[in-house]
Amino acid sequence: MADLNGLDDNSRFRVNRISSGQLVLNPLHGIGGSLPVHGVIPEDQELTNMVYLQPRKTSIAQGLGGGRKKSVSLPKEFEYYEGENEDGPPTVYGKSIAYYTREALPKMDHYKNLRGNELCARPTMDELRSEAMYAKKPEPLPEATGGAVKFGWIEGVLVRCLLNIWGVMLFLRLSWVVAQAGIGLAIVIICLSATVTTLTALSMSAISTNGQIKGGGIYYMISRALGPEFGGAVGAIFSFANATAVAMHTVGFAESLNDLLKSLQVKIIDNGQNDIRIVGTIALIVMQSIIIIGTEWESKAQIVLLIILLVAIADFLIGAFIGPLDTEEISRGYIGFNATIFSQNFPPNFRMQDGMAHGFFTIFAIFFPAATGITAGANISGDLKDPSASIPKGTLLAILTTTASYIVFALLAGGECVRDAMGPMGNYTDELVESWEFVNNCTVDYSTGKSSCQWGMHNSFQIMELMAIFGPIIYAGCFAATLSSALACLVSAPKIFQALCKDNLYPFIGIFGKGFRKNNDPFYAYIVAFLIALAFILIAELNAIAPLISNFYMAAYAMVNFCTFHAALVKPLGWRPEFKYYSKYSSFVGFVLCVAIMFLMSWVTALITIGILVCLFLILVYVKPDVNWGSSAQAQNFKSALQSVQALSTTQDHIKNFRPQILLLSGRPSSRPTLIDFAYLITKNISLMICGHIIQERQAFKVREYLNTKANVWFQKKRVKAFYSLVDDVDFEEGARCLIQASGLGKMKPNIVMMGFKSNWLVCDSEDLKAYFRVIHDVLDNHMGFAVLRLREGFDYSDIISLDSQEVVDKLTLARVDSENSNSL
């Protein structure tokens, strides 16, 4: 392979075909020989002779049958091989010396900056057809001034997901879930949560490996996949859910600390909700301060918290396998593994608590936030080194690890602890303990859910501390789990909201998208997340916050699954995820499962969540943000339109379904509005109208594009449902014939031609008048209807309308002429 450093950037993309008659043979110094006249030289074989090609100017357009384009210079040096040609002399194919074989397939290296200090860009077709490209000088890239901190898949995804999943529910609610649902249904709850999160993670992995993922996590994925309407609605809901999750984890920390202070007979105010509010507010302020210092410090804090959490888990496992150490632990309900306890705790025992009757799905709603940490890594996708590789690997491994740990913890708690116990106040003897009579000393009022006992899995949330070999470590682990999860959510919520505000989808929120410092820290969004979290901390009730969060997360997960299902179903060209372990059927099952669980948990909360989503969605439909992200919804529109047109082609015509489909020879729509208004009165929204524009001079591509854009904007402004079709470089007669014969698609083609009356027929050139009548005959020859509209004042309003459009056309045309003149020099 030749050295690329000796090549200009453009030669890597150039493949030229030249005739053997264009070659001039010059033998190399010291090497005899010449180009063989016949035979084929293998493409992969190195040549012993070098053929020097004289640079000459040729016209690509001439070779294609035209003659209007300027000439281009061929490269000076080529590799060659000779091909057979039955009609004449052999053809020699020239190639850039960057490649010794056939034309290379598309490869990422072709578009990268190979030399590091020069700007490498793939030339456009206009540049390839112009000599100006070869005179381009590479522009040096600006020197890097220090980049933002980026994380790998372990630190950025795995650690964050583990800390977010191993949160408040692990230490404070898992044993209570086992007491309510029983061992069997508790494992079902855990597996159902894992099923939802795994299906969502597979869908999320497919989206994240389909292209570049920037900051915004799930919001970025949904908005770029389904469009701004869905993405904006889900992004607002999901950022709010993350801010609320901060309150849930912080309340869990405060509740655990309050239990510790109560055991030490220490209180701030009342050892109740007021103490939880005070501790939670202080903890939130401290965590927000850590994040403001910098995300790298937050990441370091996460590592320390993970170590503490792992030590606490090990402490619990060791204590669970050793068993109770004294009679006091037994009196509190920790008996050690026993088949009788396992069998008693296996079936459910649902009870009322705080005036709420619990069942399977209410318990699931309280537990499910424990599994929602799967998005912790995706939420900071903008801070990852390689989001496409990091998100699938770290997320799926975290789900597998935490699901297995939850099942093990549920089995240990359900197999070693009883649901109700009297505690140290009871008069326990060895005989009572062995005969289990102390358990029967508790009385439960199932109408209110209140028990005379204060210990056991139903009544105490500190079972893990009771089972551990050294209780204080469990408190440290609980603090680490809750604070780490709160930290992760406190980072995620502002990042998502910042990405939403940067896109300016909703009015008056752009200021919250502003970033500061090299890491683009969203300080304004931090304030919003802080206030939302503080408001929910003041509720100070964990079981009241968790169900609301569950519905918001379920709605976001449902949309992630729907995004993947929709993209896999429509199959746009841009849908090529590197992650292959997903299926549109699994994504659809995940979507249906999320929606169904939303209503089963709480149909009232589900309706409120869906109502908020619909309101946010309708706001964006009304606002119509000026963004175009190539969503699968656009691909679906194209596919549906194509299928409808194809289906219409096989449908037999009937007089009842006749539609007047008009080809209107109007010129520029803004110049003849009355003609278009009259035609639109006939078509309205029930049939086709095409406005044809014929220009005798040849127009540049940018001029054609500009005229097309202006016409469509005029249609939208006037609310006219029509299409614009432009033909140039032809006279009126030929242009009209082209429009008559080529306009439309399938049965969606004009059956009526309408144009204005030629009011200057007395003074116009005779050939123009003849052409006008020949167009009428062409229309009738094609068995189409014909209509002429006449107004006394005429139709041309171009003198009244502003001339800014014509000035733009003149400038674009002049720029094209100047470019051609410069190329010819």
C-alpha positions in Angstrom: 0.0 0.0 0.0 1.3 3.4 -0.9 2.1 6.0 1.7 -0.9 8.2 2.2 1.2 11.1 3.5 2.3 11.9 0.0 -1.2 12.3 -1.3 -3.6 15.2 -1.4 -6.9 14.6 0.4 -8.9 14.6 -2.8 -7.0 11.8 -4.6 -8.3 9.2 -2.1 -11.8 9.6 -3.5 -11.0 9.8 -7.2 -11.5 6.9 -9.6 -11.1 7.8 -13.3 -11.7 5.9 -16.5 -9.7 7.0 -19.5 -9.2 5.7 -23.0 -6.0 4.0 -24.0 -5.7 6.5 -26.8 -5.1 9.2 -24.2 -1.9 7.6 -22.9 1.6 8.8 -23.8 4.3 6.2 -23.0 7.5 7.3 -21.5 9.9 4.5 -20.3 11.4 4.9 -16.9 15.0 5.8 -16.5 17.0 2.6 -16.5 14.0 0.4 -17.2 13.0 -0.6 -20.6 9.6 -1.6 -21.8 6.3 -0.1 -22.8 2.6 -0.6 -22.2 1.4 -3.8 -23.7 -1.2 -3.3 -26.4 -3.2 -6.5 -25.8 -3.8 -8.7 -22.8 -5.0 -8.0 -19.3 -2.8 -6.9 -16.4 -4.0 -8.3 -13.1 -5.3 -5.5 -10.8 -3.4 -6.7 -7.7 -0.1 -7.2 -9.5 2.5 -4.4 -9.1 3.7 -2.9 -12.4 7.3 -2.9 -13.4 6.7 0.0 -15.8 5.2 3.3 -14.9 3.0 5.1 -17.5 3.0 8.8 -17.3 -0.2 10.4 -18.4 -0.1 13.8 -19.9 -2.6 16.0 -18.0 -5.2 17.3 -20.4 -8.6 19.1 -20.0 -11.7 17.2 -20.9 -15.4 17.8 -20.5 -17.4 15.4 -18.4 -20.6 16.8 -19.8 -19.3 16.2 -23.4 -18.7 12.6 -22.6 -22.3 12.4 -21.4 -23.7 14.0 -24.5 -23.8 17.6 -23.2 -21.5 20.5 -23.7 -22.4 23.1 -21.1 -20.0 22.2 -18.3 -16.5 23.5 -17.8 -13.6 21.2 -18.2 -11.7 19.5 -15.4 -8.1 18.3 -15.2 -7.3 14.7 -14.8 -4.8 13.6 -12.2 -1.2 13.4 -13.4 -0.2 9.9 -12.3 -2.2 6.7 -12.4 -1.9 3.0 -11.8 -3.5 1.2 -14.7 -4.8 -2.0 -16.0 -6.1 -2.9 -19.5 -9.6 -4.1 -20.1 -11.0 -5.8 -23.1 -13.2 -3.9 -25.5 -14.9 -5.6 -28.4 -15.8 -2.4 -30.3 -12.4 -0.8 -30.3 -9.0 -0.6 -28.7 -8.5 -1.8 -25.1 -9.5 0.6 -22.3 -7.1 1.5 -19.6 -8.6 2.2 -16.2 -6.6 4.8 -14.2 -6.7 4.9 -10.4 -5.2 6.9 -7.6 -1.9 5.4 -6.4 -3.4 5.2 -3.0 -5.0 1.9 -3.9 -3.5 -0.9 -5.9 -6.7 -3.0 -6.3 -10.3 -2.3 -7.2 -12.2 0.7 -5.9 -12.3 0.5 -2.1 -15.6 0.0 -0.3 -16.8 2.7 2.0 -14.7 2.7 5.2 -14.5 5.0 8.2 -10.8 5.7 7.6 -11.6 7.3 4.3 -13.4 10.1 6.1 -11.1 10.5 9.1 -8.3 13.0 9.5 -5.4 10.7 8.6 -2.6 13.2 9.2 -3.9 14.8 12.4 -3.0 18.4 11.5 -5.1 19.0 8.4 -8.8 19.1 7.8 -9.9 16.1 5.7 -13.3 16.2 4.2 -15.0 14.2 1.5 -15.5 16.4 -1.6 -19.0 16.9 -2.9 -20.0 16.0 -6.5 -19.9 19.7 -7.5 -16.3 19.9 -6.2 -15.3 16.7 -8.0 -16.7 18.2 -11.3 -14.8 21.4 -10.8 -11.1 22.3 -11.1 -11.4 24.5 -8.0 -11.2 21.4 -5.8 -7.6 20.7 -6.9 -6.6 24.2 -6.0 -7.8 23.8 -2.4 -5.3 24.1 0.4 -6.0 22.0 3.5 -6.9 24.2 6.5 -5.1 23.5 9.8 -7.3 22.3 12.6 -7.3 24.4 15.8 -5.1 23.0 18.6 -7.0 21.3 21.4 -7.2 23.3 24.5 -8.1 20.6 26.9 -11.2 18.4 26.8 -14.0 17.5 29.2 -13.7 14.5 31.5 -15.0 11.3 29.8 -15.8 8.0 31.5 -15.4 4.4 30.4 -18.0 1.7 30.6 -17.1 0.6 34.1 -16.9 3.9 35.8 -19.5 5.7 33.7 -22.1 2.9 33.3 -21.6 -0.2 35.4 -20.8 1.5 38.6 -23.5 4.1 38.3 -26.1 1.4 37.4 -25.1 -0.8 40.3 -25.2 2.1 42.8 -28.6 3.3 41.5 -30.2 -0.2 41.5 -28.7 -1.1 44.9 -30.5 1.8 46.5 -33.0 2.4 49.2 -35.2 -0.6 48.5 -32.4 -3.1 49.1 -31.8 -2.1 52.7 -35.1 -0.6 53.8 -38.0 -2.3 51.8 -36.9 -5.7 50.4 -37.6 -7.5 53.6 -41.0 -5.7 53.9 -41.8 -6.8 50.3 -41.0 -10.4 51.2 -43.3 -10.1 54.3 -46.2 -8.8 52.2 -45.9 -10.8 49.0 -44.2 -13.9 50.4 -41.0 -15.5 49.1 -42.7 -16.8 46.0 -44.4 -13.6 44.8 -41.4 -11.5 45.9 -39.2 -13.4 43.5 -41.9 -13.0 40.8 -41.9 -9.2 41.5 -38.1 -9.1 41.2 -38.2 -11.2 38.0 -41.0 -9.1 36.5 -39.0 -6.0 37.2 -35.9 -7.6 35.7 -37.9 -8.6 32.6 -39.1 -5.0 32.1 -35.7 -3.5 32.6 -34.0 -6.2 30.5 -36.3 -5.7 27.5 -35.9 -1.9 27.9 -32.1 -2.3 28.1 -32.1 -4.4 24.9 -34.1 -1.7 23.1 -31.9 1.0 24.6 -28.8 -0.8 23.5 -30.1 -1.1 19.9 -30.8 2.7 19.8 -27.5 3.7 21.4 -25.5 1.6 18.9 -27.4 3.0 15.9 -25.4 6.2 15.7 -23.7 8.9 17.7 -25.3 9.4 21.1 -24.9 12.8 22.7 -26.0 14.2 26.0 -29.5 13.7 27.2 -29.8 9.9 27.5 -33.2 8.5 27.0 -34.5 11.9 25.9 -31.9 12.1 23.1 -32.7 8.5 22.0 -36.5 9.0 21.8 -36.4 12.4 20.3 -34.1 11.4 17.5 -35.9 8.1 16.9 -39.6 9.2 17.1 -39.3 12.9 16.6 -39.4 16.0 18.8 -43.1 15.6 19.9 -42.6 12.2 21.6 -39.0 13.0 22.7 -40.0 16.3 24.3 -42.9 14.9 26.2 -41.0 11.9 27.5 -37.9 14.0 28.2 -39.8 16.4 30.4 -41.5 13.5 32.3 -38.3 11.5 32.7 -36.2 14.5 33.9 -39.0 15.1 36.5 -39.0 11.5 37.5 -35.3 11.6 38.1 -35.6 14.7 40.2 -38.3 13.0 42.2 -36.1 9.9 42.6 -33.6 12.2 44.3 -36.2 12.9 47.0 -37.0 9.2 47.3 -33.4 8.1 47.9 -32.7 11.1 50.2 -35.8 10.3 52.2 -34.6 6.7 52.4 -31.3 7.9 53.8 -33.0 10.2 56.3 -35.3 7.4 57.4 -32.4 5.0 58.0 -30.5 7.7 59.9 -33.6 8.4 61.9 -33.9 4.8 62.9 -30.2 4.8 64.0 -30.8 7.9 66.1 -33.9 6.4 67.6 -31.9 3.3 68.7 -29.4 5.6 70.3 -32.3 7.5 72.0 -31.2 10.7 70.2 -33.6 13.0 68.3 -33.6 16.3 66.6 -37.3 17.2 67.0 -39.6 14.1 67.3 -37.8 11.1 65.7 -40.5 11.3 63.1 -41.2 13.1 59.8 -39.9 16.4 60.9 -36.5 14.9 61.6 -36.6 13.2 58.1 -37.3 16.6 56.5 -34.4 18.3 58.3 -31.9 15.5 57.6 -33.1 15.2 54.0 -32.7 18.9 53.3 -29.2 19.0 54.7 -28.2 15.9 52.7 -29.6 17.4 49.5 -27.6 20.6 50.0 -24.4 18.7 50.6 -24.9 16.5 47.5 -25.7 19.5 45.3 -22.5 21.1 46.5 -20.5 18.1 45.6 -22.0 18.1 42.1 -21.4 21.8 41.6 -17.7 21.3 42.5 -17.5 19.0 39.4 -18.7 15.7 38.0 -15.3 14.2 38.3 -15.6 14.6 42.1 -19.0 13.1 42.0 -17.6 10.2 40.1 -14.8 9.7 42.6 -17.4 9.8 45.4 -19.4 7.1 43.6 -16.4 4.8 43.7 -16.0 5.3 47.4 -19.7 4.7 48.0 -19.6 1.5 45.9 -16.8 0.1 48.0 -18.8 0.9 51.2 -21.9 -0.7 49.7 -20.0 -3.9 48.7 -18.6 -4.2 52.2 -22.1 -3.8 53.6 -23.4 -6.5 51.3 -20.6 -8.8 52.3 -21.4 -8.1 56.0 -25.0 -9.1 55.4 -24.2 -12.3 53.6 -21.7 -13.4 56.3 -24.2 -12.7 59.0 -27.0 -14.5 57.2 -24.9 -17.7 56.8 -23.6 -17.5 60.4 -27.1 -17.1 61.9 -28.2 -15.2 65.1 -25.6 -14.5 67.6 -27.7 -14.0 70.7 -31.3 -14.3 72.1 -32.0 -10.7 71.5 -31.6 -11.1 67.8 -33.9 -14.1 67.9 -36.5 -12.1 69.9 -36.5 -9.5 67.2 -37.4 -12.1 64.6 -34.1 -13.3 63.2 -34.1 -17.1 63.8 -31.7 -18.4 61.2 -32.5 -20.6 58.2 -35.3 -23.0 59.0 -37.6 -24.9 56.7 -40.6 -24.1 58.8 -40.0 -20.4 58.5 -39.4 -20.7 54.8 -42.7 -22.6 54.3 -44.6 -20.0 56.4 -43.1 -17.1 54.6 -43.5 -18.5 51.1 -47.2 -17.6 50.6 -48.3 -13.9 50.6 -49.6 -12.1 53.7 -50.9 -8.8 52.4 -51.8 -6.2 55.0 -53.0 -2.7 55.2 -50.4 0.0 56.0 -51.0 3.7 56.5 -54.6 3.2 55.5 -53.8 1.6 52.2 -54.7 -2.0 51.3 -51.8 -3.7 49.6 -51.8 -6.3 46.8 -49.4 -7.7 44.3 -49.3 -4.6 42.1 -49.2 -2.1 44.8 -46.2 -3.9 46.3 -44.7 -4.0 42.8 -45.2 -0.3 42.4 -43.3 0.4 45.6 -40.5 -2.0 44.7 -40.0 -1.2 41.0 -38.0 2.0 41.5 -35.3 -0.3 42.8 -34.8 -1.5 39.2 -35.0 1.9 37.5 -31.3 2.5 37.8 -30.6 1.0 34.4 -30.7 4.5 32.8 -28.0 5.9 35.1 -25.3 5.4 32.5 -27.4 6.3 29.5 -28.5 9.6 31.2 -24.9 10.9 31.1 -24.2 9.6 27.5 -22.6 12.9 26.7 -19.9 12.3 29.3 -19.0 8.7 28.1 -15.9 8.0 25.9 -17.8 5.5 23.7 -21.6 5.5 24.5 -22.4 2.9 21.8 -20.2 0.3 23.4 -20.4 1.4 27.1 -24.2 1.5 27.5 -25.1 -2.1 26.4 -22.2 -3.7 28.2 -22.5 -1.8 31.5 -26.3 -1.8 31.7 -26.9 -5.5 30.9 -24.1 -6.6 33.3 -25.6 -4.4 36.1 -29.1 -5.9 35.5 -27.7 -9.4 35.7 -25.7 -8.7 38.9 -28.4 -6.9 40.8 -31.2 -9.2 39.9 -29.3 -12.2 41.1 -28.4 -10.3 44.4 -32.1 -9.3 45.0 -33.2 -12.9 44.6 -30.5 -14.2 47.0 -31.4 -11.5 49.6 -35.1 -12.3 49.3 -34.4 -16.0 49.9 -32.2 -15.3 52.9 -34.6 -12.8 54.5 -37.7 -15.0 53.9 -36.0 -18.2 55.0 -34.4 -16.8 58.3 -36.8 -14.1 59.6 -40.4 -14.2 60.8 -43.1 -11.7 59.9 -43.9 -10.6 63.4 -41.9 -10.7 66.7 -42.3 -9.2 70.1 -38.8 -8.0 70.4 -36.5 -7.7 73.5 -39.5 -6.8 75.7 -40.8 -10.3 75.5 -40.0 -13.0 78.2 -38.2 -15.5 76.0 -36.9 -18.8 77.1 -35.1 -21.5 75.2 -38.2 -23.7 75.3 -40.4 -20.8 73.9 -37.9 -20.1 71.2 -37.7 -23.8 70.1 -41.4 -24.2 70.1 -42.1 -20.9 68.2 -44.7 -19.8 70.8 -43.2 -16.3 70.9 -44.4 -15.7 67.4 -48.0 -16.4 68.4 -47.9 -13.7 71.0 -48.5 -11.1 68.3 -52.0 -10.0 67.4 -52.7 -8.4 64.1 -55.8 -6.3 63.2 -56.1 -7.0 59.4 -58.7 -4.3 59.0 -56.1 -1.7 59.8 -52.9 -3.7 59.3 -51.7 -2.8 62.8 -49.8 -5.3 64.9 -49.1 -5.5 68.6 -45.5 -6.4 67.7 -42.8 -3.9 66.8 -40.3 -6.3 65.2 -40.3 -8.8 62.3 -40.3 -8.1 58.6 -43.8 -6.6 58.6 -43.0 -4.1 61.4 -39.3 -3.2 61.1 -37.4 -1.9 58.1 -34.0 -2.7 59.6 -34.0 -6.4 59.0 -30.7 -6.3 57.0 -29.0 -4.6 60.0 -30.4 -7.2 62.3 -29.1 -10.1 60.1 -25.7 -8.6 59.5 -22.7 -9.8 61.6 -21.9 -6.1 62.4 -24.9 -3.9 62.3 -23.2 -0.4 61.9 -21.7 -1.5 58.6 -25.2 -2.0 57.2 -26.1 1.5 58.2 -23.0 2.7 56.4 -24.0 0.6 53.4 -27.5 1.9 53.5 -26.2 5.5 53.6 -23.9 4.7 50.7 -26.7 3.1 48.6 -29.2 5.9 49.2 -26.7 8.8 48.8 -25.1 7.2 45.7 -28.5 6.7 44.0 -29.5 10.3 44.9 -26.2 11.6 43.5 -26.7 9.7 40.3 -30.3 11.0 39.9 -29.2 14.5 40.9 -26.7 14.5 38.0 -29.1 12.8 35.5 -32.1 15.0 35.9 -30.4 18.3 35.1 -28.5 16.7 32.2 -31.7 15.5 30.6 -33.4 18.8 31.2 -30.4 20.7 29.8 -30.5 18.6 26.6 -34.3 19.3 26.3 -33.8 23.0 26.8 -30.9 23.2 24.3 -33.2 22.0 21.6 -35.7 24.8 22.4 -38.6 22.5 21.9 -40.8 24.3 24.5 -41.0 28.1 24.7 -39.1 30.1 27.4 -36.8 27.2 28.6 -33.7 28.0 26.5 -31.9 29.6 29.4 -31.9 26.3 31.3 -29.9 24.7 28.5 -26.9 26.9 29.1 -23.7 25.1 30.2 -20.8 26.3 32.2 -17.1 25.3 32.4 -15.4 22.7 30.3 -17.9 19.9 31.3 -20.9 22.0 30.2 -22.4 21.9 33.7 -26.1 22.9 33.7 -26.1 25.2 36.7 -29.6 26.6 35.9 -31.0 23.1 35.5 -29.4 22.1 38.8 -31.5 24.8 40.5 -34.7 23.4 39.0 -33.8 19.8 40.0 -32.9 20.9 43.5 -36.2 22.7 44.0 -38.3 19.7 42.8 -36.3 17.3 45.0 -36.7 19.5 48.0 -40.5 19.8 47.5 -40.8 16.0 47.5 -38.4 15.6 50.4 -40.8 17.6 52.5 -43.5 14.9 52.0 -41.1 12.6 54.1 -43.0 9.4 53.2 -41.2 6.8 51.1 -44.2 4.7 50.3 -46.0 7.7 48.9 -43.2 8.9 46.6 -42.3 5.5 45.1 -45.5 4.7 43.2 -45.5 8.1 41.4 -41.9 7.5 40.3 -42.8 4.0 39.1 -45.5 5.3 36.7 -43.2 8.0 35.2 -40.4 5.5 34.7 -42.8 3.0 33.2 -44.0 5.6 30.7 -40.4 6.4 29.7 -39.5 2.7 29.3 -42.6 2.1 27.3 -41.5 4.8 24.8 -38.0 3.4 24.6 -39.4 0.0 23.6 -41.8 1.6 21.2 -39.0 3.5 19.5 -37.1 0.3 18.8 -40.2 -1.6 17.7 -41.2 1.3 15.4 -37.8 1.7 13.9 -37.4 -2.1 13.4 -40.8 -2.3 11.8 -40.4 0.6 9.4 -36.8 -0.2 8.7 -35.5 3.2 7.5 -32.1 3.3 5.9 -30.6 4.9 8.9 -31.6 2.0 11.2 -28.5 -0.2 11.4 -27.7 -0.8 15.1 -24.5 -2.6 15.9 -26.2 -4.4 18.8 -27.9 -7.4 17.3 -29.4 -9.1 20.4 -32.8 -7.4 20.2 -36.0 -8.1 18.3 -38.9 -6.0 17.3 -41.1 -8.5 19.0 -39.3 -8.3 22.3 -39.5 -4.5 22.1 -43.2 -4.7 21.4 -43.7 -7.1 24.3 -41.7 -4.7 26.5 -43.9 -1.7 25.4 -47.2 -3.6 26.1 -45.9 -4.9 29.4 -44.9 -1.4 30.6 -48.3 0.1 29.7 -50.2 -2.8 31.3 -48.2 -2.6 34.5 -48.8 1.2 34.7 -52.6 0.6 34.9 -52.3 -2.5 37.1 -50.2 -0.5 39.7 -52.6 2.4 39.8 -55.0 3.2 37.0 -55.5 6.7 38.4 -51.8 7.5 38.4 -51.5 5.9 35.0 -54.2 8.1 33.6 -52.6 11.2 35.2 -49.2 10.2 33.7 -50.7 9.6 30.2 -52.6 12.9 30.5 -49.5 14.8 31.2 -47.7 13.1 28.3 -50.6 14.0 25.9 -50.6 17.6 27.1 -46.9 17.9 26.5 -47.2 16.2 23.2 -50.0 18.5 22.0 -48.0 21.6 23.0 -45.2 20.5 20.7 -47.6 19.7 17.9 -49.0 23.2 18.2 -45.6 24.9 18.6 -44.0 22.9 15.8 -40.4 23.3 16.8 -38.0 23.9 13.8 -36.0 20.7 14.0 -35.5 17.8 11.7 -33.8 14.8 13.1 -34.8 12.1 10.6 -37.1 10.2 12.9 -38.7 6.9 12.2 -42.1 8.7 12.2 -40.9 10.4 9.0 -39.9 7.1 7.6 -43.3 5.7 8.5 -45.0 8.6 6.7 -43.0 7.9 3.6 -43.7 4.1 3.8 -47.4 4.7 4.3 -47.7 7.1 1.4 -45.8 4.7 -0.9 -48.0 1.8 0.1 -51.1 3.9 -0.4 -50.0 5.0 -3.9 -49.1 1.5 -4.9 -52.4 0.2 -3.6 -54.2 2.9 -5.5 -52.5 1.8 -8.7 -54.2 -1.6 -8.5 -57.7 -0.1 -7.8 -60.1 0.1 -10.6 -61.5 3.5 -11.5 -65.1 4.3 -10.9 -67.1 7.4 -11.8 -68.2 7.8 -8.2 -64.6 8.3 -7.1 -63.6 10.7 -9.8 -61.3 13.5 -8.6 -60.4 16.6 -10.6 -56.6 16.5 -10.5 -55.2 19.7 -11.9 -51.9 20.5 -13.5 -51.8 24.3 -13.2 -49.4 26.2 -15.5 -49.0 29.0 -13.0 -45.3 29.9 -13.0 -44.1 31.0 -9.6 -47.1 30.6 -7.2 -46.6 34.0 -5.6 -46.8 35.7 -8.9 -50.3 34.4 -9.8 -52.2 33.9 -6.6 -55.7 34.4 -8.1 -55.1 31.6 -10.6 -54.0 29.3 -7.8 -56.9 30.3 -5.6 -59.4 29.5 -8.3 -57.8 26.0 -9.0 -57.7 25.3 -5.3 -61.5 26.0 -5.0 -61.9 23.0 -7.3 -59.3 20.6 -5.6 -59.5 21.8 -2.0 -58.3 18.9 0.2 -59.8 16.1 -1.9 -57.7 16.0 -5.0 -54.3 16.7 -6.5 -53.0 20.1 -7.7 -49.6 20.6 -9.2 -48.3 24.1 -10.0 -46.0 23.9 -13.0 -43.2 26.5 -13.6 -41.4 26.7 -16.9 -38.1 28.7 -17.2 -36.4 29.0 -20.6 -32.9 29.6 -19.2 -30.9 26.9 -17.5 -30.9 27.4 -13.7 -28.3 26.4 -11.1 -29.2 23.8 -8.6 -29.3 26.3 -5.7 -31.7 28.5 -7.7 -34.0 25.5 -8.3 -33.8 24.6 -4.6 -34.5 28.1 -3.6 -37.5 28.5 -5.8 -38.9 25.1 -4.6 -38.5 26.2 -1.0 -40.1 29.5 -1.6 -43.1 27.9 -3.3 -43.6 25.4 -0.5 -43.4 28.1 2.1 -45.9 30.2 0.2 -48.3 27.1 0.0 -48.0 26.6 3.8 -48.6 30.3 4.5 -51.7 30.4 2.3 -52.8 27.0 3.5 -52.9 25.6 -0.1 -52.5 21.9 -0.5 -50.5 21.7 -3.7 -47.2 20.6 -5.2 -44.6 22.7 -7.1 -42.8 21.4 -10.2 -40.1 23.3 -12.0 -38.6 22.6 -15.5 -35.9 24.7 -17.0 -33.8 25.1 -20.1 -36.8 24.5 -22.3 -39.3 26.8 -24.1 -42.9 27.0 -23.1 -44.2 24.4 -25.5 -41.6 21.8 -24.6 -41.8 22.5 -20.9 -45.6 22.1 -20.9 -45.3 18.8 -22.8 -42.8 17.6 -20.2 -45.1 18.5 -17.3 -48.1 16.9 -19.0 -46.4 13.6 -19.6 -44.2 13.3 -16.5 -46.2 14.9 -13.7 -47.8 12.6 -11.0 -47.2 9.1 -9.8 -49.3 6.1 -10.6 -52.9 7.2 -10.5 -52.0 10.3 -8.7 -51.5 12.2 -11.9 -53.3 15.2 -13.4 -56.3 14.7 -15.6 -57.0 18.4 -16.2 -54.6 21.1 -17.4 -55.5 24.7 -16.4 -53.7 27.9 -17.5 -54.4 31.6 -17.8 -55.7 33.3 -20.8 -53.1 34.7 -23.1 -54.1 38.3 -22.8 -51.4 39.7 -25.1 -52.3 37.5 -28.1 -52.8 40.6 -30.3 -49.3 41.9 -29.9 -47.2 38.8 -29.0 -44.8 37.1 -31.3 -46.6 34.7 -33.7 -44.5 31.8 -32.7 -45.4 32.3 -29.0 -49.1 32.3 -30.0 -48.7 29.1 -32.1 -46.9 27.4 -29.2 -49.8 28.4 -26.9 -52.3 26.6 -29.2 -50.0 23.6 -29.7 -50.0 23.1 -25.9 -53.8 23.1 -26.0 -53.7 20.4 -28.7 -51.1 18.4 -26.7 -53.4 18.4 -23.7 -56.3 17.1 -25.8 -54.1 14.5 -27.5 -53.3 13.1 -24.0 -57.1 12.8 -23.4 -57.0 15.4 -20.6 -59.4 18.1 -19.7 -58.4 21.7 -20.4 -59.5 24.9 -18.7 -58.5 28.5 -19.4 -59.3 31.2 -16.8 -59.6 34.8 -17.9 -59.6 37.9 -15.8 -59.9 41.5 -17.0 -57.0 42.6 -14.9 -54.9 39.5 -15.7 -53.1 37.2 -13.3 -49.5 38.5 -13.1 -48.9 40.2 -9.7 -45.1 40.0 -9.9 -44.9 43.8 -10.1 -46.9 44.2 -6.9 -45.1 41.5 -4.8 -41.8 42.3 -3.2 -38.8 41.8 -5.4 -36.6 40.2 -2.6 -37.1 36.7 -4.1 -35.9 37.8 -7.5 -32.9 39.5 -6.0 -31.9 36.2 -4.3 -32.3 34.3 -7.6 -30.2 36.9 -9.4 -27.5 36.6 -6.7 -27.4 32.8 -6.9 -27.3 32.9 -10.7 -24.5 35.4 -10.6 -22.5 33.3 -8.1 -22.8 30.3 -10.4 -21.6 32.3 -13.4 -18.6 33.7 -11.5 -17.7 30.2 -10.3 -17.8 28.9 -13.9 -15.6 31.8 -15.1 -13.1 31.3 -12.3 -12.9 27.6 -13.2 -12.2 28.3 -16.9 -9.2 30.5 -16.1 
